Amino acid sequence: MKIIACFKVSPESQDIQTRPDRTLSLDRAVWKIGAYDLNAIEAARQLGDQMAATVTGLSAGGPDLASPKLTKDALSRGLDELSLVTDPALPAADTYQTAEILARAIAQTEDAQVVFVGAGSADGYNQQVGNILGGLLGWSTLNAVHAVTPAGDHLVVERLLEDAVEIVEVTLPAVLSLTSSANTPRIAGMKDILAAGKRPVTTLDVGAPVAAGAELISELAPEQVDRRHVVIPGPAAEAAATLATYLNTL
C-alpha cells in the first residue's frame, strides 16, 4: 500500500519584491515547499507508520523542481520516495491543470490508496486542487481534515467545520485535504538529510497539461497609500457606529 503526499514549491513570500510599476519580481526569491504542504507530508508519514505503508511524495512543477536541494528537502521530511512531474508550463498551471496532472501521475502509482494535500498552496491558496483531484480520480474526497485514524479497511476522519467537529468513516481509496492545524511538521535533522540523498527520485512522463480553464489577466501588488491616522475615541458601540459611517464615505 502507498500513501501519497502532494506538495508544491513556491517562492518564499518575504523574498518577493515589488517593482515601481507594481509588478512582482522573483529574481531573488528562494523556492521552497509550501508551508501548508508540509502538513500533508507529515500526515502521510504518520499514517504510513501506523499502516506500514510506503510514503511517496508527489509534485508537479517546472524543470527546477528536480534540483537536488529541493528533492533532498522533501525527502528529509519523512518521505520514502519521491515522484516528480516537470514541464515548463506547469509553474503557471491553474488548479484544474494541476489536479489533472496529479491524477495522471497517481494513476501510474501502483497500490496508491490515500492522497494527502495541504489546505492550499503557499502562493495562490485557492484550496481547490484536493477536491478536483478526488473528483477526477473518483475517490472518496474530504476537505477540512484535522485528524486521520486507520480503522481496518477504512479511515476515521475528523473534520473541523465552522461550528462543529464532524467525524466520518471514509472508504479507501481517498483524497484528504488537511487543515493547517492538523499537525506540526517535523524539522529534518542531520541524519534525515543524509538519508534523503539515498532515497529514490522518479520523474514521471504523464503528457502535456490540458488547456488552461482560466486566464490570468494581471498580477499586481496593491497600490501604496499613506495612512490616514484617523482615531475614533469613545465607547465601543458609539465608536463602531462612527467607524461604519466614516467607512461609507470613503
Phi and psi in degrees as GROMACS dihedral restraints (atoms count N, CA, C in turn):
[ dihedral_restraints ]
;  ai    aj    ak    al  type     phi  dphi    fc
    3     4     5     6     1  -123.7    20    10
    4     5     6     7     1   141.0    20    10
    6     7     8     9     1  -113.4    20    10
    7     8     9    10     1   130.0    20    10
    9    10    11    12     1  -109.9    20    10
   10    11    12    13     1   132.4    20    10
   12    13    14    15     1  -111.5    20    10
   13    14    15    16     1   112.9    20    10
   15    16    17    18     1   -87.0    20    10
   16    17    18    19     1   140.1    20    10
   18    19    20    21     1  -147.6    20    10
   19    20    21    22     1   159.9    20    10
   21    22    23    24     1  -128.5    20    10
   22    23    24    25     1   140.2    20    10
   24    25    26    27     1   -95.8    20    10
   25    26    27    28     1   141.5    20    10
   27    28    29    30     1  -147.2    20    10
   28    29    30    31     1   162.9    20    10
   30    31    32    33     1   -69.8    20    10
   31    32    33    34     1   141.9    20    10
   33    34    35    36     1   -60.9    20    10
   34    35    36    37     1   123.8    20    10
   36    37    38    39     1   -59.5    20    10
   37    38    39    40     1   -36.3    20    10
   39    40    41    42     1   -72.0    20    10
   40    41    42    43     1   -12.3    20    10
   42    43    44    45     1   -92.1    20    10
   43    44    45    46     1    -9.2    20    10
   45    46    47    48     1   -76.7    20    10
   46    47    48    49     1   129.2    20    10
   48    49    50    51     1  -109.9    20    10
   49    50    51    52     1   149.5    20    10
   51    52    53    54     1  -104.8    20    10
   52    53    54    55     1   125.4    20    10
   54    55    56    57     1   -80.3    20    10
   55    56    57    58     1   165.8    20    10
   57    58    59    60     1   -56.8    20    10
   58    59    60    61     1   -29.2    20    10
   60    61    62    63     1   -88.3    20    10
   61    62    63    64     1    11.9    20    10
   63    64    65    66     1    74.2    20    10
   64    65    66    67     1     4.0    20    10
   66    67    68    69     1   -76.0    20    10
   67    68    69    70     1   160.2    20    10
   69    70    71    72     1  -100.4    20    10
   70    71    72    73     1   138.6    20    10
   72    73    74    75     1  -110.5    20    10
   73    74    75    76     1   126.0    20    10
   75    76    77    78     1  -106.1    20    10
   76    77    78    79     1    13.5    20    10
   78    79    80    81     1   -57.4    20    10
   79    80    81    82     1   -35.0    20    10
   81    82    83    84     1  -107.0    20    10
   82    83    84    85     1     9.5    20    10
   84    85    86    87     1   -80.4    20    10
   85    86    87    88     1   136.7    20    10
   87    88    89    90     1   -91.0    20    10
   88    89    90    91     1   129.9    20    10
   90    91    92    93     1   -90.4    20    10
   91    92    93    94     1   135.4    20    10
   93    94    95    96     1  -150.8    20    10
   94    95    96    97     1   169.0    20    10
   96    97    98    99     1   -66.7    20    10
   97    98    99   100     1   133.9    20    10
   99   100   101   102     1   -60.6    20    10
  100   101   102   103     1   143.8    20    10
  102   103   104   105     1   -58.9    20    10
  103   104   105   106     1   -39.5    20    10
  105   106   107   108     1   -70.8    20    10
  106   107   108   109     1   -29.3    20    10
  108   109   110   111     1   -71.6    20    10
  109   110   111   112     1   -24.4    20    10
  111   112   113   114     1   -63.0    20    10
  112   113   114   115     1   -31.0    20    10
  114   115   116   117     1   -63.8    20    10
  115   116   117   118     1   -38.1    20    10
  117   118   119   120     1   -65.9    20    10
  118   119   120   121     1   -41.8    20    10
  120   121   122   123     1   -64.5    20    10
  121   122   123   124     1   -43.5    20    10
  123   124   125   126     1   -65.6    20    10
  124   125   126   127     1   -42.2    20    10
  126   127   128   129     1   -63.0    20    10
  127   128   129   130     1   -40.4    20    10
  129   130   131   132     1   -63.9    20    10
  130   131   132   133     1   -40.7    20    10
  132   133   134   135     1   -64.6    20    10
  133   134   135   136     1   -44.4    20    10
  135   136   137   138     1   -64.4    20    10
  136   137   138   139     1   -44.0    20    10
  138   139   140   141     1   -69.0    20    10
  139   140   141   142     1   -35.9    20    10
  141   142   143   144     1   -60.9    20    10
  142   143   144   145     1   -39.2    20    10
  144   145   146   147     1   -65.8    20    10
  145   146   147   148     1   -36.8    20    10
  147   148   149   150     1   -74.2    20    10
  148   149   150   151     1   -29.7    20    10
  150   151   152   153     1  -108.2    20    10
  151   152   153   154     1     7.1    20    10
  153   154   155   156     1    52.5    20    10
  154   155   156   157     1    46.0    20    10
  156   157   158   159     1  -110.3    20    10
  157   158   159   160     1   156.2    20    10
  159   160   161   162     1   -79.1    20    10
  160   161   162   163     1   134.6    20    10
  162   163   164   165     1  -105.9    20    10
  163   164   165   166     1   117.6    20    10
  165   166   167   168     1  -112.8    20    10
  166   167   168   169     1   129.3    20    10
  168   169   170   171     1   -85.8    20    10
  169   170   171   172     1   144.0    20    10
  171   172   173   174     1  -138.2    20    10
  172   173   174   175     1   127.8    20    10
  174   175   176   177     1  -143.8    20    10
  175   176   177   178     1   146.6    20    10
  177   178   179   180     1  -124.9    20    10
  178   179   180   181     1   132.6    20    10
  180   181   182   183     1  -174.0    20    10
  181   182   183   184     1  -164.2    20    10
  183   184   185   186     1   -75.6    20    10
  184   185   186   187     1   175.5    20    10
  186   187   188   189     1   -56.5    20    10
  187   188   189   190     1   -29.3    20    10
  189   190   191   192     1   -66.2    20    10
  190   191   192   193     1   -15.1    20    10
  192   193   194   195     1   -59.0    20    10
  193   194   195   196     1   -28.5    20    10
  195   196   197   198     1   -85.2    20    10
  196   197   198   199     1    10.7    20    10
  198   199   200   201     1   -63.8    20    10
  199   200   201   202     1   141.8    20    10
  201   202   203   204     1   -55.4    20    10
  202   203   204   205     1   -34.9    20    10
  204   205   206   207     1   -63.7    20    10
  205   206   207   208     1   -45.6    20    10
  207   208   209   210     1   -70.5    20    10
  208   209   210   211     1   -42.6    20    10
  210   211   212   213     1   -66.2    20    10
  211   212   213   214     1   -39.4    20    10
  213   214   215   216     1   -67.3    20    10
  214   215   216   217     1   -37.8    20    10
  216   217   218   219     1   -61.4    20    10
  217   218   219   220     1   -45.1    20    10
  219   220   221   222     1   -64.2    20    10
  220   221   222   223     1   -46.9    20    10
  222   223   224   225     1   -68.2    20    10
  223   224   225   226     1   -26.6    20    10
  225   226   227   228     1   -75.8    20    10
  226   227   228   229     1    -9.1    20    10
  228   229   230   231     1   -86.0    20    10
  229   230   231   232     1    -0.8    20    10
  231   232   233   234     1   123.4    20    10
  232   233   234   235     1     4.6    20    10
  234   235   236   237     1   -79.4    20    10
  235   236   237   238     1   145.4    20    10
  237   238   239   240     1   -85.6    20    10
  238   239   240   241     1   -28.1    20    10
  240   241   242   243     1  -158.6    20    10
  241   242   243   244     1   168.3    20    10
  243   244   245   246     1  -138.8    20    10
  244   245   246   247     1   132.8    20    10
  246   247   248   249     1  -117.9    20    10
  247   248   249   250     1   134.4    20    10
  249   250   251   252     1  -125.3    20    10
  250   251   252   253     1   144.3    20    10
  252   253   254   255     1  -121.4    20    10
  253   254   255   256     1   117.3    20    10
  255   256   257   258     1  -118.9    20    10
  256   257   258   259     1   137.8    20    10
  258   259   260   261     1  -161.0    20    10
  259   260   261   262     1   136.3    20    10
  261   262   263   264     1   -57.2    20    10
  262   263   264   265     1   -23.1    20    10
  264   265   266   267     1   -84.7    20    10
  265   266   267   268     1   -14.4    20    10
  267   268   269   270     1   -71.4    20    10
  268   269   270   271     1   -30.8    20    10
  270   271   272   273     1   -57.7    20    10
  271   272   273   274     1   -26.1    20    10
  273   274   275   276     1  -102.3    20    10
  274   275   276   277     1    11.7    20    10
  276   277   278   279     1   -67.1    20    10
  277   278   279   280     1   144.9    20    10
  279   280   281   282     1   -83.9    20    10
  280   281   282   283     1  -178.3    20    10
  282   283   284   285     1   -66.0    20    10
  283   284   285   286     1   -37.7    20    10
  285   286   287   288     1   -68.4    20    10
  286   287   288   289     1   -43.7    20    10
  288   289   290   291     1   -58.7    20    10
  289   290   291   292     1   -43.8    20    10
  291   292   293   294     1   -62.2    20    10
  292   293   294   295     1   -48.2    20    10
  294   295   296   297     1   -62.8    20    10
  295   296   297   298     1   -38.4    20    10
  297   298   299   300     1   -67.2    20    10
  298   299   300   301     1   -39.9    20    10
  300   301   302   303     1   -65.0    20    10
  301   302   303   304     1   -43.9    20    10
  303   304   305   306     1   -62.3    20    10
  304   305   306   307     1   -39.1    20    10
  306   307   308   309     1   -62.1    20    10
  307   308   309   310     1   -41.2    20    10
  309   310   311   312     1   -63.3    20    10
  310   311   312   313     1   -41.5    20    10
  312   313   314   315     1   -65.5    20    10
  313   314   315   316     1   -41.5    20    10
  315   316   317   318     1   -65.7    20    10
  316   317   318   319     1   -34.9    20    10
  318   319   320   321     1   -62.8    20    10
  319   320   321   322     1   -24.8    20    10
  321   322   323   324     1   -87.3    20    10
  322   323   324   325     1    -5.7    20    10
  324   325   326   327     1   -95.7    20    10
  325   326   327   328     1   113.0    20    10
  327   328   329   330     1   -67.5    20    10
  328   329   330   331     1   133.7    20    10
  330   331   332   333     1    63.1    20    10
  331   332   333   334     1    31.3    20    10
  333   334   335   336     1   -76.3    20    10
  334   335   336   337     1   128.1    20    10
  336   337   338   339     1  -122.2    20    10
  337   338   339   340     1   -27.6    20    10
  339   340   341   342     1  -135.0    20    10
  340   341   342   343     1   134.5    20    10
  342   343   344   345     1  -123.5    20    10
  343   344   345   346     1   127.2    20    10
  345   346   347   348     1  -106.7    20    10
  346   347   348   349     1   139.0    20    10
  348   349   350   351     1  -130.6    20    10
  349   350   351   352     1   157.2    20    10
  351   352   353   354     1   -75.7    20    10
  352   353   354   355     1   174.1    20    10
  354   355   356   357     1   -60.2    20    10
  355   356   357   358     1   -32.3    20    10
  357   358   359   360     1  -179.4    20    10
  358   359   360   361     1   165.2    20    10
  360   361   362   363     1   -73.7    20    10
  361   362   363   364     1   156.6    20    10
  363   364   365   366     1   -72.2    20    10
  364   365   366   367     1   -17.8    20    10
  366   367   368   369     1   -98.3    20    10
  367   368   369   370     1   -66.5    20    10
  369   370   371   372     1   -78.9    20    10
  370   371   372   373     1   -34.9    20    10
  372   373   374   375     1    48.4    20    10
  373   374   375   376     1    50.1    20    10
  375   376   377   378     1   -82.1    20    10
  376   377   378   379     1   -19.6    20    10
  378   379   380   381     1    57.9    20    10
  379   380   381   382     1    38.7    20    10
  381   382   383   384     1  -117.9    20    10
  382   383   384   385     1   -26.4    20    10
  384   385   386   387     1   -59.7    20    10
  385   386   387   388     1   -42.9    20    10
  387   388   389   390     1   -59.0    20    10
  388   389   390   391     1   -47.9    20    10
  390   391   392   393     1   -66.9    20    10
  391   392   393   394     1   -40.9    20    10
  393   394   395   396     1   -64.9    20    10
  394   395   396   397     1   -42.7    20    10
  396   397   398   399     1   -60.3    20    10
  397   398   399   400     1   -46.8    20    10
  399   400   401   402     1   -60.3    20    10
  400   401   402   403     1   -39.2    20    10
  402   403   404   405     1   -65.1    20    10
  403   404   405   406     1   -41.8    20    10
  405   406   407   408     1   -65.0    20    10
  406   407   408   409     1   -37.5    20    10
  408   409   410   411     1   -80.1    20    10
  409   410   411   412     1   -22.1    20    10
  411   412   413   414     1    75.4    20    10
  412   413   414   415     1    28.2    20    10
  414   415   416   417     1  -100.8    20    10
  415   416   417   418     1   163.4    20    10
  417   418   419   420     1   -56.8    20    10
  418   419   420   421     1   135.3    20    10
  420   421   422   423     1  -137.8    20    10
  421   422   423   424     1   128.3    20    10
  423   424   425   426     1  -138.3    20    10
  424   425   426   427     1   143.5    20    10
  426   427   428   429     1  -114.2    20    10
  427   428   429   430     1  -177.9    20    10
  429   430   431   432     1    55.5    20    10
  430   431   432   433     1    33.5    20    10
  432   433   434   435     1   -79.7    20    10
  433   434   435   436     1   127.4    20    10
  435   436   437   438     1  -108.3    20    10
  436   437   438   439     1   -28.6    20    10
  438   439   440   441     1  -153.1    20    10
  439   440   441   442     1   147.5    20    10
  441   442   443   444     1  -134.9    20    10
  442   443   444   445     1   130.5    20    10
  444   445   446   447     1  -130.5    20    10
  445   446   447   448     1   127.9    20    10
  447   448   449   450     1   -70.6    20    10
  448   449   450   451     1   142.7    20    10
  450   451   452   453     1  -145.4    20    10
  451   452   453   454     1    81.8    20    10
  453   454   455   456     1    69.8    20    10
  454   455   456   457     1  -120.1    20    10
  456   457   458   459     1   -94.5    20    10
  457   458   459   460     1    13.8    20    10
  459   460   461   462     1  -144.1    20    10
  460   461   462   463     1  -180.0    20    10
  462   463   464   465     1  -120.0    20    10
  463   464   465   466     1   146.6    20    10
  465   466   467   468     1  -101.5    20    10
  466   467   468   469     1   120.6    20    10
  468   469   470   471     1  -117.6    20    10
  469   470   471   472     1   132.4    20    10
  471   472   473   474     1  -103.7    20    10
  472   473   474   475     1   125.1    20    10
  474   475   476   477     1  -113.8    20    10
  475   476   477   478     1   138.2    20    10
  477   478   479   480     1   -96.9    20    10
  478   479   480   481     1   109.6    20    10
  480   481   482   483     1   -99.6    20    10
  481   482   483   484     1   177.0    20    10
  483   484   485   486     1   -60.0    20    10
  484   485   486   487     1   -42.0    20    10
  486   487   488   489     1  -129.9    20    10
  487   488   489   490     1    20.5    20    10
  489   490   491   492     1  -162.4    20    10
  490   491   492   493     1   162.9    20    10
  492   493   494   495     1  -111.4    20    10
  493   494   495   496     1   121.5    20    10
  495   496   497   498     1  -104.9    20    10
  496   497   498   499     1   132.7    20    10
  498   499   500   501     1  -117.3    20    10
  499   500   501   502     1   123.1    20    10
  501   502   503   504     1  -132.7    20    10
  502   503   504   505     1   154.2    20    10
  504   505   506   507     1   -96.5    20    10
  505   506   507   508     1   131.2    20    10
  507   508   509   510     1  -119.7    20    10
  508   509   510   511     1   126.4    20    10
  510   511   512   513     1   -79.4    20    10
  511   512   513   514     1   153.5    20    10
  513   514   515   516     1   -97.0    20    10
  514   515   516   517     1   151.0    20    10
  516   517   518   519     1   -76.9    20    10
  517   518   519   520     1   160.3    20    10
  519   520   521   522     1  -147.6    20    10
  520   521   522   523     1   150.2    20    10
  522   523   524   525     1  -115.1    20    10
  523   524   525   526     1   125.1    20    10
  525   526   527   528     1  -124.3    20    10
  526   527   528   529     1   125.1    20    10
  528   529   530   531     1  -100.6    20    10
  529   530   531   532     1   123.6    20    10
  531   532   533   534     1   -90.5    20    10
  532   533   534   535     1   154.0    20    10
  534   535   536   537     1   -78.3    20    10
  535   536   537   538     1   159.9    20    10
  537   538   539   540     1   -71.8    20    10
  538   539   540   541     1   -14.1    20    10
  540   541   542   543     1   -99.9    20    10
  541   542   543   544     1    12.0    20    10
  543   544   545   546     1   -64.3    20    10
  544   545   546   547     1   -31.5    20    10
  546   547   548   549     1  -163.9    20    10
  547   548   549   550     1   177.2    20    10
  549   550   551   552     1  -111.1    20    10
  550   551   552   553     1   108.6    20    10
  552   553   554   555     1   -57.6    20    10
  553   554   555   556     1   141.1    20    10
  555   556   557   558     1   -72.3    20    10
  556   557   558   559     1   153.3    20    10
  558   559   560   561     1  -100.9    20    10
  559   560   561   562     1   123.7    20    10
  561   562   563   564     1   -66.0    20    10
  562   563   564   565     1   132.5    20    10
  564   565   566   567     1   -93.4    20    10
  565   566   567   568     1   176.5    20    10
  567   568   569   570     1   -59.7    20    10
  568   569   570   571     1   -39.9    20    10
  570   571   572   573     1   -62.2    20    10
  571   572   573   574     1   -40.7    20    10
  573   574   575   576     1   -65.2    20    10
  574   575   576   577     1   -41.9    20    10
  576   577   578   579     1   -65.6    20    10
  577   578   579   580     1   -41.6    20    10
  579   580   581   582     1   -66.4    20    10
  580   581   582   583     1   -40.2    20    10
  582   583   584   585     1   -68.0    20    10
  583   584   585   586     1   -29.7    20    10
  585   586   587   588     1   -60.9    20    10
  586   587   588   589     1   -33.4    20    10
  588   589   590   591     1   -66.6    20    10
  589   590   591   592     1   -14.8    20    10
  591   592   593   594     1  -101.1    20    10
  592   593   594   595     1    -2.8    20    10
  594   595   596   597     1   -90.1    20    10
  595   596   597   598     1   147.6    20    10
  597   598   599   600     1   -72.7    20    10
  598   599   600   601     1   141.1    20    10
  600   601   602   603     1  -122.6    20    10
  601   602   603   604     1   123.3    20    10
  603   604   605   606     1  -118.3    20    10
  604   605   606   607     1   133.0    20    10
  606   607   608   609     1   -99.0    20    10
  607   608   609   610     1   121.8    20    10
  609   610   611   612     1   -95.8    20    10
  610   611   612   613     1   143.5    20    10
  612   613   614   615     1  -104.9    20    10
  613   614   615   616     1   106.0    20    10
  615   616   617   618     1  -116.3    20    10
  616   617   618   619     1     8.3    20    10
  618   619   620   621     1    89.3    20    10
  619   620   621   622     1   175.7    20    10
  621   622   623   624     1   -76.8    20    10
  622   623   624   625     1   153.3    20    10
  624   625   626   627     1   -63.1    20    10
  625   626   627   628     1   151.7    20    10
  627   628   629   630     1   -69.4    20    10
  628   629   630   631     1   167.9    20    10
  630   631   632   633     1   -62.5    20    10
  631   632   633   634     1   144.6    20    10
  633   634   635   636     1   -65.7    20    10
  634   635   636   637     1   141.1    20    10
  636   637   638   639     1   -94.4    20    10
  637   638   639   640     1    -7.9    20    10
  639   640   641   642     1  -135.7    20    10
  640   641   642   643     1   149.3    20    10
  642   643   644   645     1  -115.5    20    10
  643   644   645   646     1   127.9    20    10
  645   646   647   648     1   -79.8    20    10
  646   647   648   649     1   114.8    20    10
  648   649   650   651     1   -82.0    20    10
  649   650   651   652     1   -48.0    20    10
  651   652   653   654     1  -157.8    20    10
  652   653   654   655     1   159.6    20    10
  654   655   656   657     1  -144.1    20    10
  655   656   657   658     1    93.0    20    10
  657   658   659   660     1  -125.4    20    10
  658   659   660   661     1   147.4    20    10
  660   661   662   663     1   -71.5    20    10
  661   662   663   664     1   152.8    20    10
  663   664   665   666     1   -60.8    20    10
  664   665   666   667     1   150.9    20    10
  666   667   668   669     1   -66.7    20    10
  667   668   669   670     1   140.2    20    10
  669   670   671   672     1   -84.0    20    10
  670   671   672   673     1   128.4    20    10
  672   673   674   675     1  -127.9    20    10
  673   674   675   676     1   153.9    20    10
  675   676   677   678     1   -74.4    20    10
  676   677   678   679     1   143.7    20    10
  678   679   680   681     1   -64.9    20    10
  679   680   681   682     1   144.0    20    10
  681   682   683   684     1   -86.1    20    10
  682   683   684   685     1   -18.5    20    10
  684   685   686   687     1    55.9    20    10
  685   686   687   688     1    42.5    20    10
  687   688   689   690     1   -91.7    20    10
  688   689   690   691     1   123.8    20    10
  690   691   692   693     1  -114.9    20    10
  691   692   693   694     1   128.0    20    10
  693   694   695   696     1  -112.4    20    10
  694   695   696   697     1   104.2    20    10
  696   697   698   699     1   -84.7    20    10
  697   698   699   700     1   176.3    20    10
  699   700   701   702     1   109.4    20    10
  700   701   702   703     1   175.2    20    10
  702   703   704   705     1   -57.4    20    10
  703   704   705   706     1   154.2    20    10
  705   706   707   708     1   -56.4    20    10
  706   707   708   709     1   -46.2    20    10
  708   709   710   711     1   -63.2    20    10
  709   710   711   712     1   -44.5    20    10
  711   712   713   714     1   -67.7    20    10
  712   713   714   715     1   -41.0    20    10
  714   715   716   717     1   -64.2    20    10
  715   716   717   718     1   -38.9    20    10
  717   718   719   720     1   -64.0    20    10
  718   719   720   721     1   -41.7    20    10
  720   721   722   723     1   -65.5    20    10
  721   722   723   724     1   -41.4    20    10
  723   724   725   726     1   -64.1    20    10
  724   725   726   727     1   -41.5    20    10
  726   727   728   729     1   -62.5    20    10
  727   728   729   730     1   -43.8    20    10
  729   730   731   732     1   -61.2    20    10
  730   731   732   733     1   -43.0    20    10
  732   733   734   735     1   -62.9    20    10
  733   734   735   736     1   -42.2    20    10
  735   736   737   738     1   -64.0    20    10
  736   737   738   739     1   -44.6    20    10
  738   739   740   741     1   -64.1    20    10
  739   740   741   742     1   -33.3    20    10
  741   742   743   744     1   -69.7    20    10
  742   743   744   745     1   -16.4    20    10
  744   745   746   747     1   -90.3    20    10
  745   746   747   748     1   -10.3    20    10
